[in-house]
Amino acid sequence: MKKVFALLICLCIILFNSCNFSKTKDLFNGTANNKWTITGNVAVQDGHLSLTGKQAQVLLKNGDYKDFDLSMELRTDAGGKGFVGFHTDSKGRGYRVAINNDREDAVWWRMTGSLVSVRNLAKSFVKENEWFTMNIRVEGQAVTVKINGDPVVEYIEPLKPFRTGVNAGAVLSRGSFSIMSDEAGTLQFRSIKVEKLDGKNVNIPAQQKMANDEQSDEIIRLHQEDFPVLDYHVHLKGGLTKETAAVQLRKTGINYAVAPNCGIGFPVTSDEDIYKYLDTMRTQPFILAMQAEGREWITAFSQKARDGFDYVFTDALTFNDHKGRRVHLWVNEEVLIDDEQEYMDMIVDRICSVLQEPVDVYVNPFFLPKSMSDRYDDFWTEKRMNKAVEALAASGKALEINELYRIPSKTVIMKAKAAGVKFTFGSNNVTPEVGKLEYGIRMKNECGLTPENMYKPKIKINLKTGKK
């Protein structure tokens, strides 16, 4: 009797697994199986579906999917770029998920896994010539993209999505799947499978409550413009954890560059501290930056340790004043002023000196202490602005447009732009609520900044392995 019972259990398990397996369709079985409409240079080689060169494309025939879970393994060679489309048709309607592992690409803010023009990703998660997995799931109004099992996009389409003309068709509906190569290289695919979901348990009203109001959201407008959406200056402080920050960036659509404060009296004070920090951050979806504090940081950290970050930034807020006293310019008690004009000239001199340090970005720029900040335009005269901007341009450093202090002024930004300086947007958050880049976006619009005006981070660390 026990043997019969055990046999029945085994049979039930087999039937259950068979039923579950049957839900998943193999869209490519390693042969030319006539499931796809083919355009351009498309081939099946060694069991792989290969698309090479511009306009190579495959479109799944008779595909009609609304809610689904699509998975695949893929690889790009040097120069291989393209996208996977869903809810699409022969006219290109629907969403696209980017395939781009080229860290040298001029369009560095639209890497693999990006929900194109809706949630563009600045972080490169995989290398060229490496196989990786991509999973795209749509349930109701929710779109999730995973790379190697980790979520990189969690987007909920609102009832009234904001779309510009060229992106008007990028909305949820139903349709087929497509794959397209749009550069000279090759894309390879294997194990392309899809599970159709019935969507019966999806609570659309509950999803909508979690969606962003895109009619008033400036961030979606940046994505639609194909403008880099990156906060270059985020700190894990005030209770903000790396886990919370990862969830937050996926919801807001803002990529984060996270930086520890490194210097005497700060959390990171040695090379060993840097290595420990980087080891805890390599698997996180952030660009990794270093904030160099004080003027001693150059000798406190080796070049090798500093090179572990994607870029380094510093400010001119910590220095020794003309009487040799150490000053933190944001600490009112340390700002001892005898003559305001002389003190202002000293600030400009300290800025020019700091701009000689080996960093990539100058942050908290053109800052004034509280006792002088209400007369910002009086102290930042034409002569002083020109001196600082000329030193900045000569240094080759980028200039931060800072959210916390709403600096520098539009006049400074226009001068820096004319001098060929690159820019960053930086929250410099002191609370868990990282900003929405309001000041940066306003200056971007008023000063006519384009993607070419923005600083490109030297992203060099593999998210998964930590290998250079």
N, C-alpha and C positions, 0 to 999 in steps of 0.2 A: 504493500500500500504506500509506504514511504517513497519507494522508487517511482511509482506512478505519479505521486504528488510532485516529486522533484522534476519528473519529466514534463508534467504540465506547466510548471513554473518556467522551465527552460523554453518551452514552446511559446509561452506568453511573452517572454522577453524577446525572443526572436521576432515574433509578429509585431511587437511594439516598436522594435528598432527598424524593422522593415517599413512600417507605416511612417515613422519619422523620416527615414531616408527618402521615401518617395516624395516628400514635400519639396525636396531640393532638386532642382534641375541642373544638369551639366550642360552649360552653354557652349563648351568647347571641349571635345574629347580627344584632341590631338590630331584630328584629321580634317580634311576639307569637307565638312559635313553639311554644307548648303544651308546652315542656319543663319548665315550672315550675308548681307549685301556688301560687296567689296568695291572700293574705289581706290585707285592708285597702287602704290607699291606695297602689296600685302602678300605674305607668304606663310606657309606652314613648314617649319624646319625643326627637326629633332623634337617633335612633339610640342613646339612652341608656336604661338601665333605672333608673327613679327610684322610691325608696321614701320616703314622707313621713309623718311623725307616728308616734305610738306604735302598736305592734302591726302595723305594715305589714311583711309577711313574704313571702318566696318560698322554696319548698322544691323542690329538683330532683327531678322525678319519676323513679322507678325507678333512682335512683342507688345504686350498690353499689361503693364504693371502699374499699380497705384501704390499700395503698401508692399514693401519687399525688403529682403536682406540679400544684398549682392556682395559676393566675396571673390577675390582673385589673388593670384601671385603675379608679380611683375618685376621687371628690371629695365633700367635705362642705361644705354651706353653714353659715351661722351657726346653731348649735343642732342640727346634724345629727350624730347619734350612733347607734351600733348595734354589730353584730358579724357576722362570718362564722362559721358553724358547719360542722364537718366530723365525719364518723362519726356523723351525727345521723339523726333520724327525726322523725315528726310529734309525738312526745312530748318533743322537745328534748334527747334523749340526745346525748352526745359533747362535744367541746371547742368553745370559742368564742374567736375572735380579735377583739379590740376594735377599733372604729372610733371615734375621738374625738380631734379636733384642737383642742378648745376649751381654751385655756390658763387660762381663768378658771373652769373647772369646779371645783366643790367637791370632786369625786372626782378630784383631780389626779394620782393615782398609778396610773391605769388608762388610759393613752393608747394611741393607735393602734399595733397590732402586739402588744399584750399578749396572752399566752395566759392568758385570764381565770382568776384565782384560783390560778394555778400559777406564772406568770411575769409579774406586772404591771409595767408600765414607767412610770417617772415622767417620762421625757424625751419631749417632743413633737418628732417628727421632721419633720412637715410642717404647713403652715398650712391653715386653712379656705379654701375656694374655690380650691384648687390641685389639679390632677390629679396623682396619684402612682400608683406601682405597688405591689401587694402580692403576695407569693409565699408560699404555704404548702406545705411539702413534708413528707410522712410516709414514712419508710423504716424498717420494723421498729418499734423502740421510740423512734426519734428523730424529733422534731418540730422543723422549722426554719421560722422566719418571717423574711422579708426585706421591707424597705421601701426602695423605690427601689434595689434591688439589694444593699443592705447587710444583713447578718444582725443581727437585734435579739433574737431568741430562738433558743437552741439547747438544747432540753430533751430529756432521755432519760427516759422513764417507767420506773421500777424495777419489779421483779416485784410488789412490795407498795407501791403508791402510797398516800400518806396523803390521804384525802378526808373532809371533814365531810359531814353528811347532805345539805345543799343541793347539794353538788358531787359526790355519789356517782356520777352518770352521766358525769362528765368523765374518762373513761378511753379508751384506744385500743381499737378493735374493728374495725368496718367500717360503712359506711352511706353516706348521701347528704350533700349540701351544702345549707346554708340561708343566707339573708341576712335580717337583721331590723333594722328601725329601732325604737329605743326612746325617742326624744325627739321634740320638735315639728318639728325641722328636716328637711332632705332629704338623702338619700344618693343619689349617682348612680354608675352602673357602666357600663363598656363593655369589650369584648374579654375576656370571661370564658372562660378556656380551661383544660382539664385534660388531663394525660397520666397514664394508668394505668401504674404501675410493677409489674414482676413480682415484685420482692423476692427473687429467687433468690440474689443475691449478698450478702444482708444477714446478717451474723454477729451473731445475737441475744446469745449469751454474751459476746462482746466488747463489745457495747453495754452490757450490764448491768454490766460491770466499771467502766464510766465513769459509771454512774448514781449519784445521791445516795441514801443510805439515808434515806428519808423518814420511817421510823418513829422515828428519833432526831433528825430535822432540825427545828429550831425555825423556820427561815426559811419552809418550806412552810406551817407553821401560821399565820404572819402573813399569807401570801397567801390562805390559805383563809378567814381571818377578814376579808379585805378591809381589811387594815391597811397603811398606807404602809410599804414595805420599802425604806428609803433610808439609806445611810451618808452623813451630811452632812459628813464631815470625813475625806477621804482625800488622801494626798500621794503624788506620784510621786517616791519617794525609796527609798534602800536597794536600788536595782536594779529597782524596779517601773517598767515603761514603760507608756505609754498603750496600746500594743498588747496587752501582757500583761494589763493591768487590764481591757480590753474583753472579752477571753476569759474572765477570771476572773469578772466580774460576770454573764456569760451562764450560766456553770456554776453559780454559787452562788445565783443568783436575787436578789442584792442590788444595787439601783441604787446608783451612786456619784456623789457630788458631789466633784469633784477641785479642790483648791485649791493654788496656789503660795504660798510664804511671801514677803510683800511688806513691805519695810522696810529700814532701814539695816543693812548687813552680811548681808542675805539675797539669794537669787537674783534677785528682782525689786526694783529700786530706783528706777524712774522710770516715767513715763507710756509712754515708748517701749518699755520692757521689757514693760509690760502689753499693749500692742497686738501686739507680736511673739508673746507667749505665746498670746493669744486667737486669733491667726491660725493657730497650730498646732493649736488645740483645737476649732475650730468644727465640724469634720467628725467629731468623736468622740462616742460615745454617753453623754456625761457631763453632768450639771448642772455649771455652772462657778461656783465660789465663789472668794472672795479672803480669805486670812488676813492681816489687818493687824497688823504687828509693831511693837512699841515705841510710844511715845506720839507720835513725830514723823510717823507715817504720814499724818496728816491733811494736813500741809503738803507731804509728799513726792509725793502723787498728787492729780491734779485730780479733781473730781467727775465730769467727763465720762469719764475713763478708768475710774474705779471703777464707773460705771454700765454698763460693758461686761460685768460679772459679773452672775450671777443673784442673788447676795446676798453680803454681806460679813460676816465674823466676826472677832472679836478676843478676847484674854484679858487678864487682869490680872497676868501673870507677869513683865512687864518694866516697871520704873519706877525713879525715884530715891527712895532711902530718906530717912529723916528727917534724915540728915546730908549729903544731896545726892549720895550715891554711887549709880551706876547698878547696878541689881540685875536679874539674870535668876534668878527665884526657884527654878528647877530646877537651877541651878548652885550646888552646896553651898559652894564657896569664896567666892561673892559674898554669901552670906547671913551677915551679921555681926550677931549678936544680943547686946545688953547685958541687956535685960529682955524675957522672952518675952511677958508680957502686953501690954506697950507695943508690941512688934513685931506682935503679933496685931491690936491695935487699928489699927495703921498699915496692915496688909494689908486690913482691912475698909474703911478710908478710901480706899485706892487702888482697891479694887473699885468703890466708889460713884462715884469720879471717872471711872473708865474707862467706866462705864455711861452717862455723858453723851455719849460719842463716837458719831458717826453710823454705827453698824453695825446689823446685823439680829439677830445671834446672839452670845451671850456663851459662850465655850468654855473648856475646862480649868477649870471653875468651882469655886470654894471650895477651891482648891488650897492645900496647906500644904507648906513645905519639909521635906526629909527629917528634919531634927532634931526636927520637931514633929509629923510625920504619924502617929506611933505613938500620939499622944494627941489624935486628931482630935476626938472628942466633948467632950473637956475644953476645947479652945480654941474650938470652935464652940458657944458658949453660946447659949441661947435669945435673949438680947438681941442678940448679934452676927448670928445667923441672921436675925432679924426685920429688922434694919437693912438687911442686904444684899438680902433678898428684897423689901422694900418699895421699895428703890431700883430693883431689877430690874423689878418690876411697873410702876412709874411710868415707866420708860424705854421700855416696850413691846417690849423685846427678848426673843427666845426664849432658853431655857436648854438648854445641851447636857448630855446624860447621856453621860459620857466613858468609853470602853472602856479606854484606856491606864492611867488612874489609878483607875478605879472610883469616880468622883466625879460629882456630889455624893452625899451620904447620902440615904437614904430620907426622913428627916425634912425635909431641905431640899426635896426634890422634892414632898412632900405640902404643904408651906407654899406653894411656888410654884404648885402646881396650884390650891390654894384661892384664890390671889391672881389667877388667870386667866392665868398665864404659859403660853406655848406651849413645846414641847420639840423637841429634835433628838437623834438618836443619832449619836455620832461616834467612829470608831476612833482618829483621830489616829495613824495607823500610822507606825512608824519602820523597818519592814522591808517586803519585798514581800508578806508574808502579811497581807493586810487581815483584820481581825477578823470574827467572825460575830455581832456585836452581842449577845453573851451577857448583859453587864451591863445594857444597855438593855432587853432583853427581860424580864429578871428584874424590873427596876424598873417596867416597863410592867405586868407582871402583878400585882406586889405593890401598886402605887399605883393600879391601875385606870385606866390611861391609855387613851383612845380615839382614833380618827383625828382627832376634833375638837380634841384636845389637842396635835396635832403641827403644827409650823410648816410653812406652805406657801411654798415658794420662789417668787420672782417670775421665773419662767422666761420669758425675753423674746428669746432669740437663736435664730434659725432655724438648725438644724443644718447645712443644706446651703449656704445663701447668706450667712449671717452678718448678714442684714438684720434690723433691729428691727421 
